[in-house]
């Protein structure tokens, strides 16, 4: 007989992730992780637990309602500092670019020549030097275009530029963080399609934690955590949103945000620059498919914060980073509609993260959405 897993064993936060846990749950038909009964799930990447309370989606909402996102954005605004030919705050003029365009952030959070803060007088008052560079990367010359509305070759150009920046900045800095904040709801101050790239001499908190948890898993199981996880999810299918020969996108078992996704390669890859031409093409394709589904969910330009995590760079390139697996996180805040978002406050800040629908429910909703963008469908209907 197969060993029985009790609810106490499943939900006791012992810190040890049972790699066969999902299979055990399915075989025993335990309702706790599939229905509306609250339960907690383990996130092995962060070594923390997430409270899942799917029944809370039934509660009436009388809280904050966001303003609808701006629909009519000018294709070119000469006063927009991200547009081709525009003059930025420091007086520099952008080139008349026709594809991607990269420039130094005019208001950087990191600078390469920052002074050393000096000696820390007490362990409770520690400071260390923080040096780096911050860059802005425009995806496209048109302000009214977002990634899901770009062509696959145009998205491929974005991926190639990301890889180029990883090599350039990674030759000097230990960590290169590529990230996109899309939409005013995520703090984006400019609707022009762009991302940011911050490179630092230190390993920031999130990748430092991911480095440790992946290392621990590799030392115990001799396989990269996220490579094993991708294989398991590929077999189970229930949390997959989109997939192709080289990539898969899942709502992770431990997802914190309502429609959070994790983009994973199928083979062992450390960094973006290690992708083959074929993998870059298929990455462009799957990104377009995922982001089209996001926009189609509430028929709005879907807000999110996303970013790439891969093996550290700089001097760490010489280290054994076999435990790392390249991946991208997408963290969208919307919950019930285009104007109702998930708030991480109260219990989430003081105790632990909590979500209002299961990862399986979220994945099914996204998976069943069409892959033709709603704006393109509307344009076809108007003709």
JOKAGI-V452379 format. One line per field, one symbol per residue. ss: DSSP state (H for helix, E for strand, C for the rest). phi: phi as a letter, one per 40 degrees, with the letter a starting at -180 (. if undefined). psi: psi as a letter, one per 40 degrees, with the letter a starting at -180 (. if undefined). A space follows every 10 residues. Layout:
BEGIN
ss = ???
phi = ???
psi = ???
END
This chain:
BEGIN
ss = CCCCCCHHHH HCCCCCCCCC HHHHHHHHCC HHHCCCCCEE EEECCCCEEE EECHHHHHCC CCCCCCCCCC CCCCCCCCCC CCCCCCECCC CCECCCCCCC EEEECCCCCC CCCCCCCCCC CCCCCCCCCC CEEEEEEECC CCCCCCHHHC CHHHHHHHHH HHHHHHHHHH CCCCEEEEEE EECHHHCCCC CCCEEEEEEE CCCCHHHHHH HHHHHHHHHH HCCCHHHHHH HHHHHHCCCE EEECCCEEEE CCCCCCCCCC EEEEECCCCC CHHHCCHHHH HHHHHHHHHH HHHHHHHHCC CCCEEEEEEC CCCHHHHHCC CCCCCCEEEE ECCEEEECCE ECCCCCHHHH CCCEECCCHH HHHHHHHCCC CCCHHHHHHH HHC
phi = .cccbccccc bcccgbcccb dcccccccfc cccbbbccab bcbccbfabb cbbccccccc bbccbccdcc ccbccabccc cccdgccccc gcbccccbbc abacdcbccb bcbccccgcc cadcbcbacb bibbbbbcca ccccbbdccc cccccccccc cdcccccccc cbbcbbbcab bbgccbgcca cccabbbbbb cbccdccccc cccccccccc bfaddccccc ccccccgcbc caaacbbabb cddbdbcdbc bbbbccbcbc adccccdccc cccdcccccc cccdccdbfa cccabbacba cdbgcccccc bcccbdabbb bcccbbacbb bcbbbfdccb bacbbbaccc cccccccccc bbcdcccccc ccc
psi = iihhhidddd ehgeehhhde dddddddefh ededaehiii ihhddefiih hhgdeeeeii heahhiiiih dghhdhheeh eeiheihide eihiigiebi hhihhegieh idfhiheahh eidegiiiih iaihihhhdi ehdehideei iddddddddd ddddddddde edidhhhhih hhiddeeheh ehhiiihhhi eihidddddd dddddddddd efhhdedddd ddddddddeh diiadeiihi hideididfi ihhhidihhd ideeiidddd dddddddddd dddddedefi hhiihiihha iiabdedeih fdeihiihhh gieicdaeeh ihhgibddde ciihieiidd dddddddeii ehhddddddd dd.
END
